[in-house]
Amino acid sequence: MTDYGRRHVISLGGVCELCGGRFALEFKQHKGQTLVTIRKPVWTEVDAPAG
Ligand SMILES: [Zn+2]
């Protein structure tokens, strides 16, 4: 599979009830098929507003 385009992608975030770990379910449309991927999102800190 060589098409890594970001079109037609839905991501759903979730938390594991057992260990509290975060994950994301990703549904990707590719040539008429729906591919499901489970990935661990990398959470990055966003700059907090001053004050
Ligand atoms: Zn878990």
mmCIF file of the protein (N, C-alpha, C, O) and its ligand, coordinates in Angstrom:
data_MODEL
# 
_entry.id   MODEL 
# 
loop_
_entity.id 
_entity.type 
_entity.pdbx_number_of_molecules 
1 polymer     1 
2 non-polymer 1 
# 
_entity_poly.entity_id                      1 
_entity_poly.type                           'polypeptide(L)' 
_entity_poly.nstd_linkage                   no 
_entity_poly.nstd_monomer                   no 
_entity_poly.pdbx_seq_one_letter_code       MTDYGRRHVISLGGVCELCGGRFALEFKQHKGQTLVTIRKPVWTEVDAPAG 
_entity_poly.pdbx_seq_one_letter_code_can   MTDYGRRHVISLGGVCELCGGRFALEFKQHKGQTLVTIRKPVWTEVDAPAG 
_entity_poly.pdbx_strand_id                 A 
# 
loop_
_entity_poly_seq.entity_id 
_entity_poly_seq.num 
_entity_poly_seq.mon_id 
_entity_poly_seq.hetero 
1 1  MET n 
1 2  THR n 
1 3  ASP n 
1 4  TYR n 
1 5  GLY n 
1 6  ARG n 
1 7  ARG n 
1 8  HIS n 
1 9  VAL n 
1 10 ILE n 
1 11 SER n 
1 12 LEU n 
1 13 GLY n 
1 14 GLY n 
1 15 VAL n 
1 16 CYS n 
1 17 GLU n 
1 18 LEU n 
1 19 CYS n 
1 20 GLY n 
1 21 GLY n 
1 22 ARG n 
1 23 PHE n 
1 24 ALA n 
1 25 LEU n 
1 26 GLU n 
1 27 PHE n 
1 28 LYS n 
1 29 GLN n 
1 30 HIS n 
1 31 LYS n 
1 32 GLY n 
1 33 GLN n 
1 34 THR n 
1 35 LEU n 
1 36 VAL n 
1 37 THR n 
1 38 ILE n 
1 39 ARG n 
1 40 LYS n 
1 41 PRO n 
1 42 VAL n 
1 43 TRP n 
1 44 THR n 
1 45 GLU n 
1 46 VAL n 
1 47 ASP n 
1 48 ALA n 
1 49 PRO n 
1 50 ALA n 
1 51 GLY n 
# 
loop_
_struct_asym.id 
_struct_asym.entity_id 
A 1 
B 2 
# 
loop_
_chem_comp.id 
_chem_comp.type 
_chem_comp.mon_nstd_flag 
ALA 'L-peptide linking' y 
ARG 'L-peptide linking' y 
ASP 'L-peptide linking' y 
CYS 'L-peptide linking' y 
GLN 'L-peptide linking' y 
GLU 'L-peptide linking' y 
GLY 'peptide linking'   y 
HIS 'L-peptide linking' y 
ILE 'L-peptide linking' y 
LEU 'L-peptide linking' y 
LYS 'L-peptide linking' y 
MET 'L-peptide linking' y 
PHE 'L-peptide linking' y 
PRO 'L-peptide linking' y 
SER 'L-peptide linking' y 
THR 'L-peptide linking' y 
TRP 'L-peptide linking' y 
TYR 'L-peptide linking' y 
VAL 'L-peptide linking' y 
ZN  non-polymer         . 
# 
_pdbx_entity_nonpoly.entity_id   2 
_pdbx_entity_nonpoly.name        ? 
_pdbx_entity_nonpoly.comp_id     ZN 
# 
_pdbx_nonpoly_scheme.asym_id         B 
_pdbx_nonpoly_scheme.entity_id       2 
_pdbx_nonpoly_scheme.mon_id          ZN 
_pdbx_nonpoly_scheme.ndb_seq_num     1 
_pdbx_nonpoly_scheme.pdb_seq_num     101 
_pdbx_nonpoly_scheme.auth_seq_num    101 
_pdbx_nonpoly_scheme.pdb_mon_id      ZN 
_pdbx_nonpoly_scheme.auth_mon_id     ZN 
_pdbx_nonpoly_scheme.pdb_strand_id   A 
_pdbx_nonpoly_scheme.pdb_ins_code    . 
# 
loop_
_atom_site.group_PDB 
_atom_site.id 
_atom_site.type_symbol 
_atom_site.label_atom_id 
_atom_site.label_alt_id 
_atom_site.label_comp_id 
_atom_site.label_asym_id 
_atom_site.label_entity_id 
_atom_site.label_seq_id 
_atom_site.pdbx_PDB_ins_code 
_atom_site.Cartn_x 
_atom_site.Cartn_y 
_atom_site.Cartn_z 
_atom_site.occupancy 
_atom_site.B_iso_or_equiv 
_atom_site.pdbx_formal_charge 
_atom_site.auth_seq_id 
_atom_site.auth_comp_id 
_atom_site.auth_asym_id 
_atom_site.auth_atom_id 
_atom_site.pdbx_PDB_model_num 
ATOM   1   N  N  . MET A 1 1  ? 0.846   -1.196 0.000  1.00 0.00 ? 1   MET A N  1 
ATOM   2   C  CA . MET A 1 1  ? 0.000   0.000  0.000  1.00 0.00 ? 1   MET A CA 1 
ATOM   3   C  C  . MET A 1 1  ? 0.877   1.239  0.000  1.00 0.00 ? 1   MET A C  1 
ATOM   4   O  O  . MET A 1 1  ? 1.676   1.443  0.914  1.00 0.00 ? 1   MET A O  1 
ATOM   5   N  N  . THR A 1 2  ? 0.728   2.065  -1.024 1.00 0.00 ? 2   THR A N  1 
ATOM   6   C  CA . THR A 1 2  ? 1.628   3.200  -1.146 1.00 0.00 ? 2   THR A CA 1 
ATOM   7   C  C  . THR A 1 2  ? 0.911   4.527  -0.976 1.00 0.00 ? 2   THR A C  1 
ATOM   8   O  O  . THR A 1 2  ? 1.554   5.573  -0.893 1.00 0.00 ? 2   THR A O  1 
ATOM   9   N  N  . ASP A 1 3  ? -0.440  4.496  -0.921 1.00 0.00 ? 3   ASP A N  1 
ATOM   10  C  CA . ASP A 1 3  ? -1.167  5.748  -0.806 1.00 0.00 ? 3   ASP A CA 1 
ATOM   11  C  C  . ASP A 1 3  ? -1.362  6.098  0.660  1.00 0.00 ? 3   ASP A C  1 
ATOM   12  O  O  . ASP A 1 3  ? -2.174  5.481  1.349  1.00 0.00 ? 3   ASP A O  1 
ATOM   13  N  N  . TYR A 1 4  ? -0.625  7.077  1.129  1.00 0.00 ? 4   TYR A N  1 
ATOM   14  C  CA . TYR A 1 4  ? -0.744  7.498  2.522  1.00 0.00 ? 4   TYR A CA 1 
ATOM   15  C  C  . TYR A 1 4  ? -1.441  8.851  2.625  1.00 0.00 ? 4   TYR A C  1 
ATOM   16  O  O  . TYR A 1 4  ? -1.230  9.593  3.585  1.00 0.00 ? 4   TYR A O  1 
ATOM   17  N  N  . GLY A 1 5  ? -2.277  9.170  1.625  1.00 0.00 ? 5   GLY A N  1 
ATOM   18  C  CA . GLY A 1 5  ? -2.999  10.436 1.653  1.00 0.00 ? 5   GLY A CA 1 
ATOM   19  C  C  . GLY A 1 5  ? -3.925  10.491 2.848  1.00 0.00 ? 5   GLY A C  1 
ATOM   20  O  O  . GLY A 1 5  ? -4.311  9.466  3.409  1.00 0.00 ? 5   GLY A O  1 
ATOM   21  N  N  . ARG A 1 6  ? -4.267  11.690 3.219  1.00 0.00 ? 6   ARG A N  1 
ATOM   22  C  CA . ARG A 1 6  ? -5.086  11.886 4.413  1.00 0.00 ? 6   ARG A CA 1 
ATOM   23  C  C  . ARG A 1 6  ? -6.545  12.115 4.057  1.00 0.00 ? 6   ARG A C  1 
ATOM   24  O  O  . ARG A 1 6  ? -7.313  12.584 4.897  1.00 0.00 ? 6   ARG A O  1 
ATOM   25  N  N  . ARG A 1 7  ? -6.939  11.801 2.854  1.00 0.00 ? 7   ARG A N  1 
ATOM   26  C  CA . ARG A 1 7  ? -8.332  11.995 2.489  1.00 0.00 ? 7   ARG A CA 1 
ATOM   27  C  C  . ARG A 1 7  ? -9.200  10.889 3.080  1.00 0.00 ? 7   ARG A C  1 
ATOM   28  O  O  . ARG A 1 7  ? -8.759  9.753  3.251  1.00 0.00 ? 7   ARG A O  1 
ATOM   29  N  N  . HIS A 1 8  ? -10.428 11.244 3.383  1.00 0.00 ? 8   HIS A N  1 
ATOM   30  C  CA . HIS A 1 8  ? -11.412 10.267 3.818  1.00 0.00 ? 8   HIS A CA 1 
ATOM   31  C  C  . HIS A 1 8  ? -10.954 9.486  5.034  1.00 0.00 ? 8   HIS A C  1 
ATOM   32  O  O  . HIS A 1 8  ? -10.997 8.256  5.048  1.00 0.00 ? 8   HIS A O  1 
ATOM   33  N  N  . VAL A 1 9  ? -10.519 10.201 6.047  1.00 0.00 ? 9   VAL A N  1 
ATOM   34  C  CA . VAL A 1 9  ? -10.064 9.569  7.279  1.00 0.00 ? 9   VAL A CA 1 
ATOM   35  C  C  . VAL A 1 9  ? -10.895 10.091 8.443  1.00 0.00 ? 9   VAL A C  1 
ATOM   36  O  O  . VAL A 1 9  ? -11.100 11.296 8.587  1.00 0.00 ? 9   VAL A O  1 
ATOM   37  N  N  . ILE A 1 10 ? -11.372 9.155  9.278  1.00 0.00 ? 10  ILE A N  1 
ATOM   38  C  CA . ILE A 1 10 ? -12.066 9.529  10.510 1.00 0.00 ? 10  ILE A CA 1 
ATOM   39  C  C  . ILE A 1 10 ? -11.293 8.928  11.667 1.00 0.00 ? 10  ILE A C  1 
ATOM   40  O  O  . ILE A 1 10 ? -10.968 7.741  11.647 1.00 0.00 ? 10  ILE A O  1 
ATOM   41  N  N  . SER A 1 11 ? -10.997 9.730  12.669 1.00 0.00 ? 11  SER A N  1 
ATOM   42  C  CA . SER A 1 11 ? -10.301 9.242  13.846 1.00 0.00 ? 11  SER A CA 1 
ATOM   43  C  C  . SER A 1 11 ? -11.175 9.427  15.080 1.00 0.00 ? 11  SER A C  1 
ATOM   44  O  O  . SER A 1 11 ? -11.769 10.485 15.286 1.00 0.00 ? 11  SER A O  1 
ATOM   45  N  N  . LEU A 1 12 ? -11.243 8.382  15.896 1.00 0.00 ? 12  LEU A N  1 
ATOM   46  C  CA . LEU A 1 12 ? -11.988 8.452  17.146 1.00 0.00 ? 12  LEU A CA 1 
ATOM   47  C  C  . LEU A 1 12 ? -11.032 8.175  18.299 1.00 0.00 ? 12  LEU A C  1 
ATOM   48  O  O  . LEU A 1 12 ? -10.370 7.138  18.336 1.00 0.00 ? 12  LEU A O  1 
ATOM   49  N  N  . GLY A 1 13 ? -10.969 9.103  19.229 1.00 0.00 ? 13  GLY A N  1 
ATOM   50  C  CA . GLY A 1 13 ? -10.098 8.913  20.373 1.00 0.00 ? 13  GLY A CA 1 
ATOM   51  C  C  . GLY A 1 13 ? -10.781 8.095  21.439 1.00 0.00 ? 13  GLY A C  1 
ATOM   52  O  O  . GLY A 1 13 ? -12.003 8.158  21.575 1.00 0.00 ? 13  GLY A O  1 
ATOM   53  N  N  . GLY A 1 14 ? -10.016 7.318  22.208 1.00 0.00 ? 14  GLY A N  1 
ATOM   54  C  CA . GLY A 1 14 ? -10.583 6.510  23.270 1.00 0.00 ? 14  GLY A CA 1 
ATOM   55  C  C  . GLY A 1 14 ? -9.583  6.294  24.383 1.00 0.00 ? 14  GLY A C  1 
ATOM   56  O  O  . GLY A 1 14 ? -8.387  6.549  24.238 1.00 0.00 ? 14  GLY A O  1 
ATOM   57  N  N  . VAL A 1 15 ? -10.114 5.808  25.516 1.00 0.00 ? 15  VAL A N  1 
ATOM   58  C  CA . VAL A 1 15 ? -9.266  5.503  26.665 1.00 0.00 ? 15  VAL A CA 1 
ATOM   59  C  C  . VAL A 1 15 ? -9.541  4.076  27.107 1.00 0.00 ? 15  VAL A C  1 
ATOM   60  O  O  . VAL A 1 15 ? -10.701 3.684  27.232 1.00 0.00 ? 15  VAL A O  1 
ATOM   61  N  N  . CYS A 1 16 ? -8.504  3.299  27.346 1.00 0.00 ? 16  CYS A N  1 
ATOM   62  C  CA . CYS A 1 16 ? -8.641  1.921  27.795 1.00 0.00 ? 16  CYS A CA 1 
ATOM   63  C  C  . CYS A 1 16 ? -9.098  1.901  29.254 1.00 0.00 ? 16  CYS A C  1 
ATOM   64  O  O  . CYS A 1 16 ? -8.486  2.524  30.122 1.00 0.00 ? 16  CYS A O  1 
ATOM   65  N  N  . GLU A 1 17 ? -10.185 1.172  29.503 1.00 0.00 ? 17  GLU A N  1 
ATOM   66  C  CA . GLU A 1 17 ? -10.695 1.128  30.870 1.00 0.00 ? 17  GLU A CA 1 
ATOM   67  C  C  . GLU A 1 17 ? -9.780  0.332  31.796 1.00 0.00 ? 17  GLU A C  1 
ATOM   68  O  O  . GLU A 1 17 ? -9.808  0.520  33.012 1.00 0.00 ? 17  GLU A O  1 
ATOM   69  N  N  . LEU A 1 18 ? -8.983  -0.541 31.232 1.00 0.00 ? 18  LEU A N  1 
ATOM   70  C  CA . LEU A 1 18 ? -8.129  -1.403 32.063 1.00 0.00 ? 18  LEU A CA 1 
ATOM   71  C  C  . LEU A 1 18 ? -6.881  -0.667 32.539 1.00 0.00 ? 18  LEU A C  1 
ATOM   72  O  O  . LEU A 1 18 ? -6.558  -0.686 33.727 1.00 0.00 ? 18  LEU A O  1 
ATOM   73  N  N  . CYS A 1 19 ? -6.192  -0.030 31.624 1.00 0.00 ? 19  CYS A N  1 
ATOM   74  C  CA . CYS A 1 19 ? -4.912  0.569  32.005 1.00 0.00 ? 19  CYS A CA 1 
ATOM   75  C  C  . CYS A 1 19 ? -4.918  2.085  31.841 1.00 0.00 ? 19  CYS A C  1 
ATOM   76  O  O  . CYS A 1 19 ? -3.922  2.737  32.152 1.00 0.00 ? 19  CYS A O  1 
ATOM   77  N  N  . GLY A 1 20 ? -6.020  2.659  31.359 1.00 0.00 ? 20  GLY A N  1 
ATOM   78  C  CA . GLY A 1 20 ? -6.090  4.103  31.221 1.00 0.00 ? 20  GLY A CA 1 
ATOM   79  C  C  . GLY A 1 20 ? -5.310  4.635  30.033 1.00 0.00 ? 20  GLY A C  1 
ATOM   80  O  O  . GLY A 1 20 ? -5.192  5.848  29.858 1.00 0.00 ? 20  GLY A O  1 
ATOM   81  N  N  . GLY A 1 21 ? -4.773  3.734  29.211 1.00 0.00 ? 21  GLY A N  1 
ATOM   82  C  CA . GLY A 1 21 ? -3.995  4.179  28.065 1.00 0.00 ? 21  GLY A CA 1 
ATOM   83  C  C  . GLY A 1 21 ? -4.879  4.781  26.986 1.00 0.00 ? 21  GLY A C  1 
ATOM   84  O  O  . GLY A 1 21 ? -6.017  4.351  26.795 1.00 0.00 ? 21  GLY A O  1 
ATOM   85  N  N  . ARG A 1 22 ? -4.369  5.753  26.297 1.00 0.00 ? 22  ARG A N  1 
ATOM   86  C  CA . ARG A 1 22 ? -5.129  6.400  25.226 1.00 0.00 ? 22  ARG A CA 1 
ATOM   87  C  C  . ARG A 1 22 ? -4.794  5.758  23.891 1.00 0.00 ? 22  ARG A C  1 
ATOM   88  O  O  . ARG A 1 22 ? -3.672  5.308  23.658 1.00 0.00 ? 22  ARG A O  1 
ATOM   89  N  N  . PHE A 1 23 ? -5.796  5.728  23.021 1.00 0.00 ? 23  PHE A N  1 
ATOM   90  C  CA . PHE A 1 23 ? -5.578  5.200  21.676 1.00 0.00 ? 23  PHE A CA 1 
ATOM   91  C  C  . PHE A 1 23 ? -6.520  5.914  20.729 1.00 0.00 ? 23  PHE A C  1 
ATOM   92  O  O  . PHE A 1 23 ? -7.382  6.683  21.156 1.00 0.00 ? 23  PHE A O  1 
ATOM   93  N  N  . ALA A 1 24 ? -6.356  5.661  19.464 1.00 0.00 ? 24  ALA A N  1 
ATOM   94  C  CA . ALA A 1 24 ? -7.250  6.258  18.477 1.00 0.00 ? 24  ALA A CA 1 
ATOM   95  C  C  . ALA A 1 24 ? -7.621  5.198  17.446 1.00 0.00 ? 24  ALA A C  1 
ATOM   96  O  O  . ALA A 1 24 ? -6.765  4.472  16.941 1.00 0.00 ? 24  ALA A O  1 
ATOM   97  N  N  . LEU A 1 25 ? -8.911  5.127  17.149 1.00 0.00 ? 25  LEU A N  1 
ATOM   98  C  CA . LEU A 1 25 ? -9.399  4.276  16.076 1.00 0.00 ? 25  LEU A CA 1 
ATOM   99  C  C  . LEU A 1 25 ? -9.456  5.119  14.803 1.00 0.00 ? 25  LEU A C  1 
ATOM   100 O  O  . LEU A 1 25 ? -10.070 6.185  14.778 1.00 0.00 ? 25  LEU A O  1 
ATOM   101 N  N  . GLU A 1 26 ? -8.817  4.635  13.765 1.00 0.00 ? 26  GLU A N  1 
ATOM   102 C  CA . GLU A 1 26 ? -8.768  5.389  12.527 1.00 0.00 ? 26  GLU A CA 1 
ATOM   103 C  C  . GLU A 1 26 ? -9.415  4.586  11.411 1.00 0.00 ? 26  GLU A C  1 
ATOM   104 O  O  . GLU A 1 26 ? -8.995  3.469  11.111 1.00 0.00 ? 26  GLU A O  1 
ATOM   105 N  N  . PHE A 1 27 ? -10.448 5.170  10.797 1.00 0.00 ? 27  PHE A N  1 
ATOM   106 C  CA . PHE A 1 27 ? -11.119 4.535  9.668  1.00 0.00 ? 27  PHE A CA 1 
ATOM   107 C  C  . PHE A 1 27 ? -10.720 5.292  8.410  1.00 0.00 ? 27  PHE A C  1 
ATOM   108 O  O  . PHE A 1 27 ? -10.943 6.498  8.298  1.00 0.00 ? 27  PHE A O  1 
ATOM   109 N  N  . LYS A 1 28 ? -10.135 4.575  7.477  1.00 0.00 ? 28  LYS A N  1 
ATOM   110 C  CA . LYS A 1 28 ? -9.630  5.220  6.269  1.00 0.00 ? 28  LYS A CA 1 
ATOM   111 C  C  . LYS A 1 28 ? -10.251 4.580  5.038  1.00 0.00 ? 28  LYS A C  1 
ATOM   112 O  O  . LYS A 1 28 ? -10.201 3.364  4.857  1.00 0.00 ? 28  LYS A O  1 
ATOM   113 N  N  . GLN A 1 29 ? -10.834 5.418  4.202  1.00 0.00 ? 29  GLN A N  1 
ATOM   114 C  CA . GLN A 1 29 ? -11.396 4.930  2.954  1.00 0.00 ? 29  GLN A CA 1 
ATOM   115 C  C  . GLN A 1 29 ? -10.294 4.842  1.911  1.00 0.00 ? 29  GLN A C  1 
ATOM   116 O  O  . GLN A 1 29 ? -9.597  5.823  1.648  1.00 0.00 ? 29  GLN A O  1 
ATOM   117 N  N  . HIS A 1 30 ? -10.139 3.663  1.317  1.00 0.00 ? 30  HIS A N  1 
ATOM   118 C  CA . HIS A 1 30 ? -9.095  3.472  0.328  1.00 0.00 ? 30  HIS A CA 1 
ATOM   119 C  C  . HIS A 1 30 ? -9.609  2.556  -0.770 1.00 0.00 ? 30  HIS A C  1 
ATOM   120 O  O  . HIS A 1 30 ? -9.790  1.358  -0.552 1.00 0.00 ? 30  HIS A O  1 
ATOM   121 N  N  . LYS A 1 31 ? -9.845  3.117  -1.945 1.00 0.00 ? 31  LYS A N  1 
ATOM   122 C  CA . LYS A 1 31 ? -10.296 2.355  -3.108 1.00 0.00 ? 31  LYS A CA 1 
ATOM   123 C  C  . LYS A 1 31 ? -11.523 1.510  -2.786 1.00 0.00 ? 31  LYS A C  1 
ATOM   124 O  O  . LYS A 1 31 ? -11.580 0.325  -3.116 1.00 0.00 ? 31  LYS A O  1 
ATOM   125 N  N  . GLY A 1 32 ? -12.508 2.137  -2.136 1.00 0.00 ? 32  GLY A N  1 
ATOM   126 C  CA . GLY A 1 32 ? -13.757 1.447  -1.870 1.00 0.00 ? 32  GLY A CA 1 
ATOM   127 C  C  . GLY A 1 32 ? -13.742 0.550  -0.656 1.00 0.00 ? 32  GLY A C  1 
ATOM   128 O  O  . GLY A 1 32 ? -14.779 0.002  -0.281 1.00 0.00 ? 32  GLY A O  1 
ATOM   129 N  N  . GLN A 1 33 ? -12.589 0.387  -0.032 1.00 0.00 ? 33  GLN A N  1 
ATOM   130 C  CA . GLN A 1 33 ? -12.523 -0.418 1.177  1.00 0.00 ? 33  GLN A CA 1 
ATOM   131 C  C  . GLN A 1 33 ? -12.303 0.482  2.383  1.00 0.00 ? 33  GLN A C  1 
ATOM   132 O  O  . GLN A 1 33 ? -11.713 1.556  2.271  1.00 0.00 ? 33  GLN A O  1 
ATOM   133 N  N  . THR A 1 34 ? -12.781 0.035  3.527  1.00 0.00 ? 34  THR A N  1 
ATOM   134 C  CA . THR A 1 34 ? -12.549 0.780  4.756  1.00 0.00 ? 34  THR A CA 1 
ATOM   135 C  C  . THR A 1 34 ? -11.496 0.057  5.586  1.00 0.00 ? 34  THR A C  1 
ATOM   136 O  O  . THR A 1 34 ? -11.700 -1.070 6.037  1.00 0.00 ? 34  THR A O  1 
ATOM   137 N  N  . LEU A 1 35 ? -10.371 0.732  5.774  1.00 0.00 ? 35  LEU A N  1 
ATOM   138 C  CA . LEU A 1 35 ? -9.291  0.152  6.560  1.00 0.00 ? 35  LEU A CA 1 
ATOM   139 C  C  . LEU A 1 35 ? -9.382  0.689  7.988  1.00 0.00 ? 35  LEU A C  1 
ATOM   140 O  O  . LEU A 1 35 ? -9.564  1.890  8.190  1.00 0.00 ? 35  LEU A O  1 
ATOM   141 N  N  . VAL A 1 36 ? -9.258  -0.182 8.961  1.00 0.00 ? 36  VAL A N  1 
ATOM   142 C  CA . VAL A 1 36 ? -9.321  0.219  10.361 1.00 0.00 ? 36  VAL A CA 1 
ATOM   143 C  C  . VAL A 1 36 ? -7.932  0.072  10.970 1.00 0.00 ? 36  VAL A C  1 
ATOM   144 O  O  . VAL A 1 36 ? -7.310  -0.988 10.888 1.00 0.00 ? 36  VAL A O  1 
ATOM   145 N  N  . THR A 1 37 ? -7.464  1.143  11.574 1.00 0.00 ? 37  THR A N  1 
ATOM   146 C  CA . THR A 1 37 ? -6.152  1.132  12.213 1.00 0.00 ? 37  THR A CA 1 
ATOM   147 C  C  . THR A 1 37 ? -6.320  1.585  13.662 1.00 0.00 ? 37  THR A C  1 
ATOM   148 O  O  . THR A 1 37 ? -7.064  2.526  13.938 1.00 0.00 ? 37  THR A O  1 
ATOM   149 N  N  . ILE A 1 38 ? -5.643  0.931  14.567 1.00 0.00 ? 38  ILE A N  1 
ATOM   150 C  CA . ILE A 1 38 ? -5.605  1.387  15.954 1.00 0.00 ? 38  ILE A CA 1 
ATOM   151 C  C  . ILE A 1 38 ? -4.206  1.913  16.221 1.00 0.00 ? 38  ILE A C  1 
ATOM   152 O  O  . ILE A 1 38 ? -3.214  1.196  16.087 1.00 0.00 ? 38  ILE A O  1 
ATOM   153 N  N  . ARG A 1 39 ? -4.151  3.165  16.598 1.00 0.00 ? 39  ARG A N  1 
ATOM   154 C  CA . ARG A 1 39 ? -2.835  3.743  16.835 1.00 0.00 ? 39  ARG A CA 1 
ATOM   155 C  C  . ARG A 1 39 ? -2.810  4.471  18.170 1.00 0.00 ? 39  ARG A C  1 
ATOM   156 O  O  . ARG A 1 39 ? -3.839  4.915  18.679 1.00 0.00 ? 39  ARG A O  1 
ATOM   157 N  N  . LYS A 1 40 ? -1.623  4.581  18.714 1.00 0.00 ? 40  LYS A N  1 
ATOM   158 C  CA . LYS A 1 40 ? -1.419  5.364  19.929 1.00 0.00 ? 40  LYS A CA 1 
ATOM   159 C  C  . LYS A 1 40 ? -1.067  6.784  19.526 1.00 0.00 ? 40  LYS A C  1 
ATOM   160 O  O  . LYS A 1 40 ? -0.003  7.019  18.954 1.00 0.00 ? 40  LYS A O  1 
ATOM   161 N  N  . PRO A 1 41 ? -1.951  7.738  19.818 1.00 0.00 ? 41  PRO A N  1 
ATOM   162 C  CA . PRO A 1 41 ? -1.654  9.113  19.451 1.00 0.00 ? 41  PRO A CA 1 
ATOM   163 C  C  . PRO A 1 41 ? -0.520  9.678  20.295 1.00 0.00 ? 41  PRO A C  1 
ATOM   164 O  O  . PRO A 1 41 ? -0.369  9.346  21.471 1.00 0.00 ? 41  PRO A O  1 
ATOM   165 N  N  . VAL A 1 42 ? 0.269   10.536 19.669 1.00 0.00 ? 42  VAL A N  1 
ATOM   166 C  CA . VAL A 1 42 ? 1.322   11.227 20.414 1.00 0.00 ? 42  VAL A CA 1 
ATOM   167 C  C  . VAL A 1 42 ? 0.784   12.573 20.819 1.00 0.00 ? 42  VAL A C  1 
ATOM   168 O  O  . VAL A 1 42 ? 0.541   13.434 19.973 1.00 0.00 ? 42  VAL A O  1 
ATOM   169 N  N  . TRP A 1 43 ? 0.596   12.758 22.104 1.00 0.00 ? 43  TRP A N  1 
ATOM   170 C  CA . TRP A 1 43 ? 0.014   14.002 22.593 1.00 0.00 ? 43  TRP A CA 1 
ATOM   171 C  C  . TRP A 1 43 ? 1.099   15.030 22.785 1.00 0.00 ? 43  TRP A C  1 
ATOM   172 O  O  . TRP A 1 43 ? 2.086   14.804 23.485 1.00 0.00 ? 43  TRP A O  1 
ATOM   173 N  N  . THR A 1 44 ? 0.892   16.179 22.140 1.00 0.00 ? 44  THR A N  1 
ATOM   174 C  CA . THR A 1 44 ? 1.865   17.255 22.263 1.00 0.00 ? 44  THR A CA 1 
ATOM   175 C  C  . THR A 1 44 ? 1.227   18.423 22.995 1.00 0.00 ? 44  THR A C  1 
ATOM   176 O  O  . THR A 1 44 ? 0.037   18.701 22.843 1.00 0.00 ? 44  THR A O  1 
ATOM   177 N  N  . GLU A 1 45 ? 2.029   19.087 23.777 1.00 0.00 ? 45  GLU A N  1 
ATOM   178 C  CA . GLU A 1 45 ? 1.516   20.193 24.585 1.00 0.00 ? 45  GLU A CA 1 
ATOM   179 C  C  . GLU A 1 45 ? 1.371   21.437 23.737 1.00 0.00 ? 45  GLU A C  1 
ATOM   180 O  O  . GLU A 1 45 ? 2.274   21.791 22.978 1.00 0.00 ? 45  GLU A O  1 
ATOM   181 N  N  . VAL A 1 46 ? 0.232   22.102 23.868 1.00 0.00 ? 46  VAL A N  1 
ATOM   182 C  CA . VAL A 1 46 ? -0.023  23.326 23.127 1.00 0.00 ? 46  VAL A CA 1 
ATOM   183 C  C  . VAL A 1 46 ? 0.335   24.505 24.031 1.00 0.00 ? 46  VAL A C  1 
ATOM   184 O  O  . VAL A 1 46 ? 0.112   24.479 25.241 1.00 0.00 ? 46  VAL A O  1 
ATOM   185 N  N  . ASP A 1 47 ? 0.896   25.540 23.402 1.00 0.00 ? 47  ASP A N  1 
ATOM   186 C  CA . ASP A 1 47 ? 1.269   26.713 24.182 1.00 0.00 ? 47  ASP A CA 1 
ATOM   187 C  C  . ASP A 1 47 ? 0.069   27.278 24.921 1.00 0.00 ? 47  ASP A C  1 
ATOM   188 O  O  . ASP A 1 47 ? -0.964  27.561 24.313 1.00 0.00 ? 47  ASP A O  1 
ATOM   189 N  N  . ALA A 1 48 ? 0.202   27.441 26.220 1.00 0.00 ? 48  ALA A N  1 
ATOM   190 C  CA . ALA A 1 48 ? -0.879  27.992 27.026 1.00 0.00 ? 48  ALA A CA 1 
ATOM   191 C  C  . ALA A 1 48 ? -0.922  29.508 26.820 1.00 0.00 ? 48  ALA A C  1 
ATOM   192 O  O  . ALA A 1 48 ? 0.115   30.150 26.647 1.00 0.00 ? 48  ALA A O  1 
ATOM   193 N  N  . PRO A 1 49 ? -2.144  30.077 26.841 1.00 0.00 ? 49  PRO A N  1 
ATOM   194 C  CA . PRO A 1 49 ? -2.240  31.529 26.693 1.00 0.00 ? 49  PRO A CA 1 
ATOM   195 C  C  . PRO A 1 49 ? -1.591  32.229 27.882 1.00 0.00 ? 49  PRO A C  1 
ATOM   196 O  O  . PRO A 1 49 ? -1.688  31.757 29.015 1.00 0.00 ? 49  PRO A O  1 
ATOM   197 N  N  . ALA A 1 50 ? -0.938  33.338 27.626 1.00 0.00 ? 50  ALA A N  1 
ATOM   198 C  CA . ALA A 1 50 ? -0.254  34.074 28.686 1.00 0.00 ? 50  ALA A CA 1 
ATOM   199 C  C  . ALA A 1 50 ? -1.267  34.592 29.712 1.00 0.00 ? 50  ALA A C  1 
ATOM   200 O  O  . ALA A 1 50 ? -2.398  34.932 29.366 1.00 0.00 ? 50  ALA A O  1 
ATOM   201 N  N  . GLY A 1 51 ? -0.850  34.647 30.959 1.00 0.00 ? 51  GLY A N  1 
ATOM   202 C  CA . GLY A 1 51 ? -1.723  35.166 32.003 1.00 0.00 ? 51  GLY A CA 1 
ATOM   203 C  C  . GLY A 1 51 ? -2.293  34.014 32.787 1.00 0.00 ? 51  GLY A C  1 
ATOM   204 O  O  . GLY A 1 51 ? -3.063  34.225 33.724 1.00 0.00 ? 51  GLY A O  1 
HETATM 205 ZN ZN . ZN  B 2 .  ? -5.181  -1.010 28.267 1.00 0.00 2 101 ZN  A ZN 1 
# 
